Amino acid sequence: MPAEQTMAALADHGVTGKPIRIADHDVKTGISTDLGDSDAWPGIRDTILVADILVLSTPIRLGHLSSIAQKVMERLNTEISETDDEGRMLTYGKVAAVCVVGNEDGAHKVSADLYQGLNDAGFSLVPNAVTYWVGQAMQHTDYQGLDKTPEETATTKTLAANTAHLARRLKANPDPPAWAHPGSSGEL
């Protein structure tokens, strides 16, 4: 539900896309672009590489991101060694955002872990690139069972506005080659 709400907020800024629920696909565990044997990751990876924005949504599990979100991060880890002809990761110029939902503490830790991993994998993140909701610890309130969206998730609108803005800016002004720095091929 948070991924769909984030997609709806992004649509208000002209962004189109669709959620991919990783649990519905046979994504193998490991660090490779293709682990063979009916691995669904190569198709999902192709979708990520043609998109301008990646929104990663996860529940909190015992204060940590879910094992499925961890699997996605491990698969994205391989992007560190995948580069274009100018030495940039194939994910450069792409923007990421994070959605976190749970009934316990951990939203800041989970978003921090995801931010750093996504950044390491070459994605850009804007300020406030996270939206989250956590209910009271040890309670049975589930986000999907709520009658209306809690006011606490109003950050979804900020996430959408900032993320769409940066994605447009990076599309119009791509990242420089990886080896470019002041004094090399021109001043920045």
ABEGO torsion letter per residue (X at the ends): XAAAAAAAAAAAAGBBEBBBBAAABBBBBEBBABAEGGBAAAAAAAAAAABABBBBBBBBBGGBBBAAAAAAAAAAAAAAABBBAAGBBAABGBBBBBBBBBABBGAAAAAAAAAAAAAAAGBBBBBGABBBBBBBBGBABBAAABABBBAAAAAAAAAAAAAAAAAAAAAABBBBBAABBBGAAEBX
